[in-house]
Amino acid sequence: MKIVIAPDSFKGSLTSLRAAQVIKKGLSRALPGANYLLLPISDGGEGLVEILFSSLGGRRIWCGVSGPLGRPVRASFLILPDTALTSKGSQKTAVIEMAQASGLYLLKPSERNPLLTSTYGTGQLIADALKSGIRRVIVGVGGSATVDGGMGMARALGVRFLDKSGAEIIEGGGGLGRLDRIDSSGLNPAVRKTEIIVASDVNNPLVGKEGAANIFGPQKGATPDQVKILDRNLVSFARIIRRDLGKEVSFLPGAGAAGGLGAGLCAFLDAEIKSGIDLVLGLLNFSPKAKDADLIVTGEGRIDGQVKFGKVLFGLGKTAQKLKIPLVAFCGSYSQDAFNLHDSGITAFFSILPGPCRLPEAMEKGEEFLLSASTEVGFLLRGCYSRM
């Protein structure tokens, strides 16, 4: 058997790479003679740089940047090797993972407040890449702690956000409520010469019921009242962008990614939004590597209706369907609407939890639970294949 192991991260518990190693260990207990190909996956969120570096190589550049609440953090971007480039031309390509600079995992639960958090550090990463002579940048936008519409990112690249008195407004989604005028005259000139691609894990618009504040605000710490403030501020932000920059971003698919960073990248950097999972699968040359596999195994922390908005599992499901290969997924938990995913290329999915437990225990013992579940699936496969 040839088994391709391609999990996403189990957020807060296992990275994509570690999850792949654990799944292989479990399956190998029952299927020691199988041929295993590890291709850990990301849709643009946490782990994007790590999985591309582990699979493709290249050069990681480390930088000191500002975290979501202004504390210094160390983050990196990846300069891809020439052999991995899929775009036209010979320009060097950098991959930036916004979560490293502006991610939710950088904050304690008590610190999560998207009225205050900023994407400024993500803009600093982009600026550092431009200093390196990079003229093609892929920005992975999953896992953010922010709902600032990308204002902080643009500010780090020279854009000014002014109130009625002409003073700079404060950072964070709450500050957008005082915005009166955008001055983009100081934008880093290298931006105009650079192709910017947004690797998005969702296609939500910037505003409205399906927008950045309403759908993603609560998971970033926003209360119901704060969600209303944030959505109102983003509506105003989009109106001012339309007036001052001539860009319409309110209902652009993917504009709501990373708390509106997708919108900001399009408005200020003239970026193009693409499916993060499709981009990563292309960079990894996934289909040619997996086409002769007997099985694809993946996994992520939770499987629910959000999968169909462009998550890893949906992208892998479409690929598995095209290749006519069964796809098995592990998860920490799943919702009832997950059963609708069988028509999307997911053959079967399994929760790794052995029984009821609290979230902290599930996170702490994620590796142990994943190992046990993958071992049992391995024995199931051995029993099925021995009878074929």
N, C-alpha and C positions, 0 to 999 in steps of 0.2 A: 504493500500500500504506500501511496504517497499522500501525505497529509500536510496541507498548508495551514499554519497557525498564525492568525492575523487579528489579534485582539486590540481594542481600544484600551485606554486606561480605566481602572476602577478608581474613580476619583477619591482621593483621601486615603486610599489603601494600597493600590498597586499601579506602577507605571505600565505602559503598554509593553515595554520590553520585558519587565519582570513577569507580567502576566503570561506572556508567550512562553517564557522559560518554565514557569510552573505548570502550564497546560501540557507542555511536552513531557515534563517529568511524570505527570499523572498518567497520560496516555501510554507512555513507554512501559509502565508497570504491566500493562496488559498486552501491549503491542510492541515488544522490544525490537522487532525486526523491521518496523515500518521506516520509511524515508520521510523525515520531517524537515520542512522548510519554514523557518521563522521569519515572518514579515509583519512585525508590529505596526499598527496603523494609528493615524490621527486624522481628525477632520478639520484641523486648524486650531484645536485647543491645546491644553497642557500636553507636553511631550512631543510636539511637532518637530522641534529642532533635534531632540534626542533620537527619535526614530529615523529621521532622514540621515542624520550623521552616522548612526549604527549601520544602516543599510547601504548608504551611498558614499560615505566618507566626506571629504571636503575639509574646510577649515573653520573652526569655531572662534569667534572673536568675542572676548569678554569685556563688558563695560560697566561702569558705575552709573546708575540712573536713579531717578526718583520713583519711589513706590506709590501705590494708590493714595496713600495719606501723606506723602512727602518724605517718608523715611528713606534713607539710601538703601538700595538693593543692588546686588550684582546679577546681571542678565547677559545673555549672549545672543548673537545672531550667527547664522551659518552661511558661509560662502560655498555654494555648490560646486562640485567638480564639473569641468566642461562636459564630461561624458553623460551627466545627468540632465543637461539642459534640453528643454523641449521647445522653447520659443525660438523665433527666427533671430538671426544675427549671432554675433559672438560675444555680446555683452555679458559680463559676470553677473550672476544672480545671487541675491542674498535672501535668506528665509528668516523672518522675524516672527517670534511667538509672543503676541502681546501679553499673554498670561504671565510671562516671566517678569515683566515690568509693572503690569497693572492688573494682576490676577487676584481672584478671590482667595486663593490659598495663601496669599501673603498677609492676610489679616486674621486676627482672632475673631470668633463669632461676635463678640461684643463690640468690635470695631466696624462692623459692616454697616455702612451708611452711604448710599449712592448720592445723597445730597452733597456729600463732601469729597468723595473719591474722584480721582482724576486719571486721565490717560496721558498725562504729561511725560511719564517715563517711556511710554511707547514711542512718542515723538522723538525723544532723545535717542532711542535705538535706531530709528529711521535716519536721524541726522548723522549718527556715527557711521551707518552703512554708506551714506552719501559721501562722507569724508574719505571713505576707503575707495572711492572711485566707482562704486556700484551704480549701475544704471538700469537695473531691473530688480524690483523688490517684491517678494511675496510676503504678505502680512497675514498670519493666522490669527483669527479674531475670537476664538472660543475661550471660555473660562474667565471672563472679566469680572472685576469688582465694581464696575462703573456704569453710570447712565448719564454721561456728560456730552453725548453726541459727537465725541471726538474733539471737543474744544481744547482739552489739554494737549492732545497730540499736535493739533495745528499750532497752538501757542508755542510749543517747543521748537517749531519750524519757522517761527517768525510772524505768525498772524496775531493781530491784536483784537481783543474783544472789549469794547468800551461801553460804559453806561452813559446816561444822558449828560453827565458832567464832563465826559471825556476821559474818565479814569478807568483803569483796567478792572474788570469784574473779578470776583474770587473764583477759585477753582471749584469744580464739582458741578453736578447736575442742579443743585440749588442755586448756584451763581447765575445760571442761564436766565433766571427770572428777571435779572436786572439788565440783561443785554439790550443795548439800543442800536449799536452799529458795529460792523466788522470792517477792519482795515487789513487787507491782505497785501498791501504794498511791500511789506518787509519779508514776504515768504522767501525761504531759502531758494535761490535761483536754480540750484541743481535739481529741484523737484520738477521743473519744467522740462528737463532733459531725461527724466526717469520714468520708466514704465512701472506702474504700481498695480499689483494684483491682490485683491482681497480673497483669501481662502476662508469662506464662510461655512459654518455648520448649520445655518438656518436661512430661511428666506422671508423672515418677518419684516414688515415695513417699519418705519421709524416711529409712527404715531398710531393712535387708535387702540381698539380692543385687542388687536393682535400685535401691537407695537412693542417697542423696547421696554417701556416702563411697566405696562400692564402684564406682559408675559414674563419678563425676566427680572423686573424690579424686586419682587418679593424674595427671590432666591439670593439676591445681593444684599438683603437686609432691610428693604423698604417696607414701611408700614402701609396700610391701605390709604391713609391720608397722604403719605409721602408719594405713593404711586400717582395719585391725582396731581400733585404738584409737579412731579417729574414729567408726566405726559403733557401737562399744560405748558411747561417750559420748553419741551421739545417741539411742540406745535409752534410756539413763538420763534424758536431758533430756526426752524425750517422756513418760516415766513421771512425772516431777516436774511437768511442765506439766499432765498429766491430774489429778494429785492437788491441785495448788495453784490451778489456773485452771479446771478442769473442761472442758478442751478435749482432744479426741482428734486427734492430728495424725500419728501414726506412718505410716499407710498412706493418707493423704489424697492423691489424685492431684495432682501438682504441688508437693507439700510439699518434695520434695527439690531443687527448683530453686534454683540459686545456693547450693549447699552447705547447703540447709535454710532459706534465707531465706524461702522460700515458707511453710514451717511457722511460722516466727517471726512473719511478718506476719499469718497467720491467728490464731495463738494470742494475740498481744499487741495487735493492732490490729483484730481481727475482720474481716480482709480477705477478699475473694472472689477466687479464682483463675480466670483466664480465659485462653484461648489468645491468646498475644501476637500471632501473625500474623493471626488473625481480627480482633483489636482494631484493629491497624494498618490492615488492608485496609478496615475499616469507617470509620475516621477519614479515610482518604484517599479515601473514596468510590470505591474501585477498580473495582468491577464496572460501574457506570454509565459510567465513563470508558473502560473497556476493551471494552465490549460490541460495538462495531463494528470492533474491530481484526482484522487478518488474522493477526497473530502476536504472541505474548508472549515476550520474551527475559529470562531471569534468570541468576543465577550466584551461586556461593559458593565458599569455599575447598575444601571436601571434600563429596562426595556419598556417603553410606553408609546403612546401615540405621537410623541415628539420625533420619533425615529423617522417618520415620513417627511419631515421638514429638511432632510439632507444630512442626517447623522451617518456615522460609520456603518452601522448595521444595514441601513437602507442601500447605501452604495455598494456594499459587499453582496447584498441580496440580489441586486440588479446584475452584478457581474457573475454571480453564481448561476443565475438563470440563463444568461447568455452562453456560459460555458457548459451548462447542463451538469453541474456538480452540486451534490447536496451540501447544505450549509447548516452547521450546528452552532448555537450561541449559548454562552454562559452569562449569567447576570446575578447581581445581588438580589434584586427584586424586580417584579414586573407588574403592570397594571392589566386590567381586564381587556382593554383595547389592544393589548399586545397580540392577542389571538387573531387579530385581523391581518397580521403581518405574514401569515403563511402564504398568502398570494403574492408576496413581494420577494420571494426567493429564500425565505427562512424556512428550512425544513423542520427544525425543532429547536426549542430553547429550554434551558434548565436553570432554575435558581440554585445557587451554590449553598444556600443556607440550610443547615441540617434540621432546623426547627426555629420556633419563635425566639428572637433575641433583640436586644436593644441595638440601636445604630452604632454606638461606640464599640460594642463587642464585635459587630459585623465588620467594622472597619479594621479593628485591631487583628482579627483572626481571618482576614480576607485571603491571605496566602494559604493558610491551613484548609479553609473551606473549599477554595478553588482546586487545590491539589486532590482532595477527597472526591469532589464531583467529577473532575476530569478522569480520575482513576476508574470510577464506576462506569462512565461513558465508554472508556477504553474497553472494559470487560464486556459491555453490551455490544460494541462493534466487533470484538473478537468472536463472540457467540454468533452474531449474525453472519459474519463473513465465513466462518468455518462451515456453515451450512449451505453456502452458495456454490 
